[in-house]
Amino acid sequence: MTTTDFPPAPQHDEIIVPDSAPVTSPGPFEGPEKLLEVWFAPSLNQLPDVPESSLSGGLRARAAREEGEKWKGLRRVPREVWEEMLDIVKCKVLSVVEGEELDAYLLSESSLFVAPHLLILKTCGTTLNLLGLYRIIEIARAYCGYTNVWRCFYSRKSFFFPERQHGPHRDWRDEVDFLDKVFGTAGAAYTVGPMNRDHWLLYLTSPNTQPRLPYDSKLPSSLIAAPPSSSPPAAILPTKYQDTTLEILMSYMDPKARAPFFHTEEQTSSTPGHELGQIISSKLGIDELFPKDETTLDSFGFDPCGYSANAVIGTGMPEASHVEGKPGGGYFTIHVTPEEGWSYASFECNVPLPITSSSTKPPAVEGRPTLQKLIRNVVGIFQPCRLSITLFVSTTASGSGDSASSVLGASETEARAWQSFGTDLLGGDFVRKDRIGYEFDGYDLVFACFEKKGWKEPRREQIQDDLS
């Protein structure tokens, strides 16, 4: 494939960034990531049925699998096309894991996950995450015929150094304005947690929205797919699995926990980044968070410090669509910025797990931890003084019919999510500062913030003095 097969998108005044803009600005590295999820269907078995004749001509799809099976949905997009989108965002692909249902791209600044019906882009530093959204929508139109976005989610923790960000990421209001220009009144923005301490920002859309790109009328006709000839279903069926995303965002790590992520010049000159990542993963037990026999782990140690990892568990998706009798899986991803003063580690996972060992929904899978045990294991590795945890759980979609046909009813989901973050979750060393719940259309959210007992946050002025 050549770049002429998919010409670059026109630039616009409100999003212009010089080609020479660095991937990361000099100075302290901003660990907290910007997380963008774009869903084009609620599940694998509800992908839009788009005839080949409606797709853009002249585009080369990704080569078929070795066994001759064609890729589905977004996975038919070649790696080169995703890399071109990532050039806009200002990050690069380091490696890729191809799971049965999910592609996991390890990036120079975090991760990209591609399933047939959804894409997850998680980037840190001063990357321009939202500027990739236009291109993602264009690619989905051209290669898959997806003209609507089922749901879009954008979220992030409050930044350490917001003044160092570029483009729409300089301020939450700018990010919301950018997204509103795409989704109009379908989007809603929320601030979760205390504004003067750690808080979490979320933007999400209502289901089944047609995005509006500012330059649609100027795009070559070959890049705009015709709408499917068949009418969409009158109602979306309830999914057979529950979409659950856990995020643990940790800051001010203990010095002993930060030490393994610093590397000497001798280490980095003689040990490739992926090999260094394997050493760190084994030393800290990251490779044992889930059973090794169902985990494909891809990790990288950065020079002179830092660490990233993607893991595909089982098939890579909770619903395990085409693997008879095999439990649903998912992914986890970890990113670490260990510098003193702004140390940060993140863990994200969508593997369906019971809350406790006595829980029956979702069913336990042999060797996998419970949700609470997983949280404790992760916090034990990174030893933060402050952390926030979010649990985002799908419920029965409004208007979908019989609530009993879903895995869990909304009330039970809400109760389980709320109870999962009790004051005793992390034992006696931590105190819970906040626990906040939200009910959205089709999702429940629980946010909790914990701090180490007796810990005092460094003053902003002290960090600035350390930088000067």
N, C-alpha and C positions, 0 to 999 in steps of 0.2 A: 504494500500500500504506500502511496505517496501522499504528501501533504496537499497536493492539488485535488485529491479525491474529496476532500472535505475542507473547503476554503475557510480561512479565519473569519470570525465574526467581526462585524463593523464595531469600531470603538465609539463611545459616546462621552460627552463632556463630563457627565456625573460619575463615570467610572474609569476614566483614563488614568493609567499608572504607567510611568516610563518603563520601557523595556529593560533599562539598566537597574531597575529597583532591585535591591539585594533580597535574597531569600530570607535572610534574617538581618536585622540592624545590628551594628556593632554595639557592644555593651551587654547588659544582663539579658539573658534569654527568657522570654515569656513562656512559661510552661503551660498554663491553662489553655485548653484547646477550644476551638470553635467547632461545633458538631452540627453537621447538616445531614438530614435524612430526607430523601425524596422517594416516595412510594408511588408506583404506577398501578398497583393493584393491592388489595388487602391480603392476598395470599398467592402462593404458587398456582393453586388450582383455579384461580379466577383471573388469570392473565387475559387481557383483551384479545379476542380472536380477530386478528388483522390479516386480511389476505395479502399474499406476496405482491399482488399487482398494485397495491396501494402504497408500497414503500418506495423511497427514493431510488431512482435508477443509478447504476454505475458505482455503487458503493460495495466494497469487498467486505463480506462478513468474515468473522473469525473462522479459521480452518476447523473442520469438524474434529471431534475426538478421535482417538486412535481406533476405537471400535466402530467408527463411522457415524455415531450418533451426533446429530446437530445440536448446537447450543440453543438454549431457549432465551427469549426475551433479551434483557440487557447483556447477558453473557455472550451474545453473538457479536458484540462490539469488539473489534480488535484492540489489543493492548496499546498500539500506537495512537489510537484515537483518544483513549483515556489519558495517555501521557501528554498529548497536545492540550487537553483540557487542564491538566495539572500544571502545564507551563503558565497558564493564565493565573493560577493560584499561587505560583512561585514555589513549587516543590517538585521532587523527582522520585521515581520508583527505584527502590533498592532491590526488591525481590517480590515474587508472587507465589502463593500457595493456591493450587486449584483443588478445591474440595468437590464433593459430589454435587452440592447445591450452591456453592458460594466460592467466589474468588477473593482472596485476601491479599491486598497489595500493601507491603511495608514501604513507607515513604521516608524521605529525608526529614520530613516534619509530620510524623504520626502515620495515619492509616487511611486506606480506601477499601471498602468492601462492596462487592457487586454480586447481587443475586438476580435471578431472572426478572423479578418484579420490583426491586428496590435497590437504591444506592446509598451508602453511608460514607461521607467524607469528613474526616476528623483531622484538623491541622492545627499546629501550635506556632509559637514564635510570632512573627509579623506577617505570616502568610495571608493571602486575600481570599479566604474560603468562599465568601458569598459571590465573588466574581466568577466562580465556576458554575453557578446555578444556571445562567443563561445557556451556557454550552451544554450542560447536562440535559436540559430540556430539548435543545436542538438535536442532540445525538439520539435521544429517545424517540423523537419524531422520525428522524431519518432512517434509523436502523430497525426500529420496532413498530413504527406507526402509532406510538402512544401520544395522543393529542391532549389527554387530560392527566392531571396529577391527582392520584387518589388522596394522598396526604403529604404535607411537607412539615418537617420539624426542624427548628434551628434553636440551639441552646449553647450556653457557655457559662462558666463560672466568672465571677468578677476578676478582672485582670490585676496583676501586681503593678504593671506599668502601662496604664491605658494611653498615656500621652505618646507612647512609642508606636502605636498602631497606625496603619495606613488605610486610606479609602473609607468605605462605609463602617469599618471596624473601630474608628476613633471614638464612637459614642453609641450606646445602645439605641438611642432615638434615630440615629442615622441608619443603623442596621434594620430597624423596624420599618423605616421609610423605604428603604431599598426593597424589602420583601413585600411591602404593601403595593409597590408599583407593579409587582409581578402577580400578586394574588388578590389585590383589591380588598373588598370587604370580607373575603373568606378567611383572612388571617386575624389572629388575636395575639397580643403580647402580654407577658406576665413577668413580674419580678417576685421571686420566691426567697424569703429570708430577709434578715436585717440589712438595710442599705448601708449602714456604717460598719458592717463586718462582712464576712463571707456571705455572699448571696448567689443565687442561680437565676439566670435569665432564660426565658422560654418564649418561642414564637411557634404557633402551630396553626394549621389551616383546617377548615371543615372538609369533610370527604368530597371527593370527585369534583375538583375545580379545574377550569380551563385557564392555564396561565397566560399572561399577557406579556409578551416581550416587546420592548420599545421599538425594535427595528424589524418587526415581522413583515411590514409592508415593503421593506427594502431588501429582504433576503432573496437570493436566487430561488426560483420556484422549485428547483431540484432538491432544496433542503427543507421544504415544507411538505409533509406527508398529507395525502388526502385523508379525510376521515373514513373510518371503516364503513364498508357498505352495509354491514348488518347493524341493526339497532342494538344499543346496549341493553342489558337485562333491566327489567323494571325495578328490581331490588337486589341488593348485594346480600348473598347468603352469609350467615354467621360462619366464622372460621372454625376449623376443627382443632385449633390450638390457641393458646394464649400467648400474645406477644408481650414479653417481659424484658425490660432493659434495666440493668443495675449499673449505676455509676458510683464509684468511690473516688472522690477528689481530695487528695491529701497534701498538706503543706507543712512547712517547718519540720522536716524530718530530723530524727535523732542523728547526731554525727556518726554513730556506729552503723546506722542504716544507710547513710549516704556514702560511706567509704568505698563499698564494692563497685560503685559506679564511676570512680575516678581511675584513670589508667595512666601509667607512666609512659614516657616517650618510647622506651624500649618495648613495652607491651604492644603499643599501637603500631610500631614499625615492623614488628615480627609476627603479629597475629591479626589476620583479617577481621573486619568488623563482625561478620556473621559467626565466625569461630569464637570471637570474644563474647558475643551475645550468648552462645551456647554455654560457655564457661560460667557466666553470671547466672544464667537460668538454672543451671544444675546446682551451683553453690548456694543459692538462696531458696531453692525448692519451688521456683516458679514452674518448672517442668512437672511438678507433682500436684498442682492445684486441681487437675482433673486426671483420670486414669491415663497412663501413657499409651495404652493400647488403642485408645480412641482419639488421641490428640496428635495433631500435626502442628508443631511449634516452629515459628520462624522469628528469630530474634537477632538483634544487632547492637553492638557496643560502639559508641561514638568516641571520636578523638577530640579533645582529651577527656571528656566525660559525657555521661548520658547513656540512655538505653531505651530501646523500643522493642516490642514483641507483638506479634499476632499469633493467635492459635485458632485452628479450626477443630471443633469438637464433633465427632461423629460425621454426619452428612453435611454439617454446616448451617442447617436451618432447623427451627423447632418442629416443623411439620413433617420432615422426612418424606417428601411426597411420593417417591417412586421406589422406596426401599422397604419391601414387605417385612413386617415384624421387627424392624429396626427402630429404636427410640429416637425421638427428635434430638438434634444436637444444637449447634450454634457456634459462636465465636467468643473469644475474649481478646482484649487488647490492653497493653500496658505501655506507658511512656513515663520516663523519669528525667527530670532536670535537677541534679543534686547540689547545685551551688548553694553555699551558705547565704542566708538572708532572703532567698527566694526559692528555696528547694521545694520541689513539687513532684508528686507522682499521681498518675491516674490509672484507674482500672475500670474497664467497661465489659459487660458480659450480657448475652441474651439467651443463655442456655436455660431452659425451664427447670427450676429446682423447687422442691418443697421447702416451706419455711423452716420447719423443724422435723426431727426424725419421726414424730408421730403424725405428721401431715399426710394426707392421702391425695391431695391435689396440688400440683401435678404429681403423678406417681414417682416414687423414688427409683433411680436407676443405679444398679450395683456399682459401687466404687466412686460415684459422684457425691460431692458434699451437699449438705443442705445449704440453703441460702445464708443462714446465719453463720454456719461454720465457714463458708467461703469468705464472708466479710471478715471474720476474725482472722482467718489465715492470711488474707491480703494485708490487713492492718498490722499483723505481726511481722510481716516481711519489711514493710516500709516505715513503721514506727513514727507516724506523724504526731505532731502536737495538736494539730487541728485538722479536722476532716469534715466534709459534707457528703451525705449519701442520698442519692435519689433512686427511687424505684418507680418505674413507669410501667403500668400494667393495663393491657387492653380489657375492656368489658364488652358486654353485648351492645352492638351498635344500635343506636336509636332507629326505630322503624324497621328493624330486621326481623321482627316476628317473635316467635316463642323464645323467651329467655332461657328456658331449660335446654335448648339445643346448643347453647354455647358451653364451653368448658366450665365456666363459673359465672354465676349471676353477678350483677354489679355490686350488690350489697355484701356478698361474701368476699369478693375481690377486695373491696375497700377495707373490710375488717381485717383480712389477712395482711394486707400491705401495711395498715396502721400498726398492727401488733408486732410486725417484724422488727420495728425499731424501738424496742423498749429501752428503759433506762439502764437495764443490765446487759444490753447487747455486747458491749466491749469490756465488761467486768468493772472492777473497782478502780482501775487506773484512769478512767475517763468519766466525764460528766456530760450529759446531754444538755445542750443549750437551747435547741429548738426542735420541734417536730410539727410540721405543717402539712396539711392535706388539701388536695384539689380534686374536683370532679370535672372532667371535660367530656365532650361528646365522644364516647367510645373508649375513654382512657381514664384511669385514676392515677394520681401522682402522690407519693409521700416523700417529703424532704426532711432530713434530720441533720443537725450539726452537732458534732462532739468536740470536746477539747480535753487535753490532758489536765488532770487535776494539778493545780498550783502553777500552771504555765502562764506566762505573761507575754503577750504579743509584742514584738519589737516595734518601736515607734518608726513611722515612715521617715522621719528626719534622720534617725540613726542609720537606716538603710542607705539613704542618700549620701550621708557622710562617708559610709564605707565604700561607695562607688566613686567618690571624688578623690 
